[in-house]
Each structure stands twice: as structure tokens, then as C-alpha cells.
Amino acid sequence: KKWKKCGEKVVFSNGCFDIIHRGHLEILAHSADLGSKLIIGINSDKSVKNLKGKNRPIINEDSRSILLASLDFIDAVILFSEETPYNLIKTLQPDILAKGGDYSLKSVVGHEIVKENGGEVVLVPFIQGYSSTSIIEKIKKLK
């Protein structure tokens, strides 16, 4: 609220960010360019396990949070335990909600909250060939 009162344009994006890779960085950097403050929601370890399976996450929530918080273009990192960031988006009321282009506008959780408050939902171009799952599978094949 303070940022918005000061005229900042707040962008929000979220994800598991289990193994941070080029695809994540490209989407996050592009998201940062959409406004003046970028907030990232990160699924907690429990949430990732519920979404991705018993062997995930590979990297724990503290490490994932520190990695993302160390990026200059990210202004805040927030862990959330639910499967979706719906409640977080409802609380934050960002000006822009950004997700990777592998989503459709209507499948982006919280799109209606942002739109109802005069905000915008932006699908950032998705870079094929980069995913935590594909990296994990590649590592498994090396055994």
C-alpha cells in the first residue's frame, strides 16, 4: 500500500521456482520491466510437495527465497503455503499480475481480482526448453 501511495506501479508474479533456471530469470526480468516494484510469491515446501509430488521441492523454501531476493530487480519475496496465491493477490492488490506465456489469461489465478481493481494481467513470453522438471529428468538420466 505504501508503494502504491507513493505512485509506484506494483507487479506481482509467483511460482515454485524449485530449480531456478534461465526461463524463470527471463520471465522475472520481463515482469520487473512492467512496473517499478516487483513482488514474487513463492510456494512453500509443503505447497510445492502438494503440487509437484513427494520428491519435490529439490531446493528448500529458504534457499529459493534467498536466491530470488538476491536479484536486483526483485523488491520483495513472500512465501505462501496455499496451493495458489489467490489470498496473497487479494491482500496485495497489485497493479499488474504477470505470468509466463504458458498460461492463458483466464487460467491465471487472481486475474479477476486484479482486473476488478483496474489492474492488468500480462502474459510474459515463454521460452521453450526450460523447466525444473526437464532439468530434474536430465539429471536422473546421468546416473
HUHU-V836505 format. One record per residue. N is the residue number from 1. RES is the residue in one letter. SS is DSSP state (h for helix, s for strand, l for the rest). PSI is psi in degrees with one decimal (* if undefined). Layout:
[[N | RES | SS | PSI] [N | RES | SS | PSI]]
This chain:
[[1 | K | l | -38.9] [2 | K | h | -44.9] [3 | W | h | -45.4] [4 | K | h | -37.0] [5 | K | h | -30.4] [6 | C | l | 6.8] [7 | G | l | 9.0] [8 | E | l | 145.7] [9 | K | l | 110.5] [10 | V | s | 125.9] [11 | V | s | 139.7] [12 | F | s | 138.5] [13 | S | s | 166.3] [14 | N | s | 167.2] [15 | G | s | 179.2] [16 | C | l | -39.7] [17 | F | l | 46.7] [18 | D | l | -53.3] [19 | I | l | 107.6] [20 | I | l | 127.7] [21 | H | l | 179.0] [22 | R | h | -42.1] [23 | G | h | -44.0] [24 | H | h | -49.2] [25 | L | h | -40.2] [26 | E | h | -45.8] [27 | I | h | -42.8] [28 | L | h | -42.8] [29 | A | h | -42.7] [30 | H | h | -41.4] [31 | S | h | -41.6] [32 | A | h | -34.2] [33 | D | l | -14.3] [34 | L | l | -16.2] [35 | G | l | -161.3] [36 | S | l | -14.7] [37 | K | s | 133.2] [38 | L | s | 122.1] [39 | I | s | 131.7] [40 | I | s | 127.0] [41 | G | s | 130.6] [42 | I | s | 129.1] [43 | N | s | 134.5] [44 | S | l | 167.5] [45 | D | h | -44.9] [46 | K | h | -42.3] [47 | S | h | -42.5] [48 | V | h | -44.1] [49 | K | h | -42.4] [50 | N | h | -36.4] [51 | L | h | -40.8] [52 | K | h | -14.4] [53 | G | l | 170.6] [54 | K | l | -22.6] [55 | N | l | 6.9] [56 | R | l | 152.3] [57 | P | l | 160.8] [58 | I | l | -44.2] [59 | I | l | 130.9] [60 | N | l | 163.2] [61 | E | h | -36.5] [62 | D | h | -45.9] [63 | S | h | -42.1] [64 | R | h | -41.1] [65 | S | h | -44.8] [66 | I | h | -43.1] [67 | L | h | -47.8] [68 | L | h | -39.3] [69 | A | h | -22.3] [70 | S | l | -10.5] [71 | L | l | 127.7] [72 | D | l | -32.0] [73 | F | l | 1.6] [74 | I | l | 126.3] [75 | D | l | -24.0] [76 | A | s | 146.2] [77 | V | s | 130.6] [78 | I | s | 124.9] [79 | L | s | 141.2] [80 | F | s | 146.0] [81 | S | l | -16.5] [82 | E | l | 166.5] [83 | E | l | -25.5] [84 | T | l | 161.2] [85 | P | l | 20.8] [86 | Y | h | -52.0] [87 | N | h | -35.1] [88 | L | h | -43.4] [89 | I | h | -40.4] [90 | K | h | -38.2] [91 | T | h | -45.8] [92 | L | h | -33.8] [93 | Q | l | 57.9] [94 | P | l | 156.7] [95 | D | l | -34.5] [96 | I | s | 135.0] [97 | L | s | 118.5] [98 | A | s | 136.2] [99 | K | s | 162.6] [100 | G | s | 153.5] [101 | G | l | -1.0] [102 | D | l | -2.0] [103 | Y | l | 161.9] [104 | S | l | 158.4] [105 | L | h | -44.5] [106 | K | h | -17.1] [107 | S | h | -5.6] [108 | V | l | 116.8] [109 | V | l | 129.8] [110 | G | l | 1.5] [111 | H | h | -37.9] [112 | E | h | -34.6] [113 | I | h | -48.5] [114 | V | h | -45.7] [115 | K | h | -43.3] [116 | E | h | -25.9] [117 | N | l | 18.5] [118 | G | l | 10.3] [119 | G | l | -172.8] [120 | E | s | 144.4] [121 | V | s | 126.0] [122 | V | s | 129.3] [123 | L | s | 115.3] [124 | V | s | 135.7] [125 | P | l | 132.3] [126 | F | l | 134.6] [127 | I | l | 115.1] [128 | Q | l | 148.7] [129 | G | l | 2.7] [130 | Y | l | 114.8] [131 | S | l | 149.5] [132 | S | h | -40.6] [133 | T | h | -43.6] [134 | S | h | -34.9] [135 | I | h | -43.2] [136 | I | h | -43.2] [137 | E | h | -40.0] [138 | K | h | -42.9] [139 | I | h | -40.9] [140 | K | h | -37.1] [141 | K | h | -20.3] [142 | L | l | -13.8] [143 | K | l | *]]
